[in-house]
Structure formats: structure tokens, C-alpha cells
Amino acid sequence: MLVILLFSVYYQYQFHKQLNNEGQMKVEDGRGKNSTEAAKKNKESVREWFNKNPHSTITACCKGLNLTYKPVRKYIDLIQEEEKEA
């Protein structure tokens, strides 16, 4: 019983430690930032792959970079749009 009481007090302490001055929880910007960084890295990897292997297929790129077809196709479309604008 004492263990449950101590755990409850500790949990409440940790929860209140996360609150800001207005009594609202602090929200960190994490998931979106990580996703965009990974997307930029993957896009550059796809760009480098096709610069090194210009006559390669999308499937070979997927296997070489260990990515699925859908994001590779998306990055190819984005890269081609950037090249048209430049």
C-alpha cells in the first residue's frame, strides 16, 4: 500500500513539474521537426542516388536506400519540379 501511495505522489510531482506558470502543460515541438529533417535527408539521398546512377530504376533506388516506393516517387517528383524551376 505504501508503494502505491509513493508512486502516486511521485507521479503527481512529475506531472506538476511539467506544467508552466498558467497551469498548462508544456508542449515541445518534436515529431514534425524530426519528420521534416528525415524527409530532407531522404530527399537528398534520392538526389545523390540518381546522380550516381542516372539510368537506374525507382525500384533499384528503393532497395539501395532501404526506402519504400511511395516516398522515393514523391522525392523524384519534387526534384524534377525543382529542376524545371531552375
Secondary structure, 3 states (H helix, E strand, C coil): CHHHHHHHHHHHHHHHHCECCCCCECCCCCHHHHHHHHHHHHHHHHHHHHHHCCCCCHHHHHHHHCCCHHHHHHHHHHHHHHHHHC
